[in-house]
Amino acid sequence: MRSAIDYRALMSDDELSEGLFLRISKADKEQLDAMAERLPLKAAAIARIALRIGLQAIEKDPGAIFAAGKPAKRGGRS
């Protein structure tokens, strides 16, 4: 049985006063929903946390934004 985490307490320093509409793929939605089934958070909360993690990664390495979604290079002959 899944127990709820008070998301407001988790991110209590934030005033959630802004909205953002974001189109995602069916695969992304399915992945978020699957994570929400395993974690005591709603899919929207997981997406918001993932956004923060992603933004931190981009701050550290802005070039990472251009590599996102590209298939990993496989070893072999060129």
ABEGO torsion letter per residue (X at the ends): XBBBBBAAAAAAABBBABBBBBBBBAAAAAAAAAAAAABABBAAAAAAAAAAAAAAAAAABAAAAAABGBBBBBBEBX
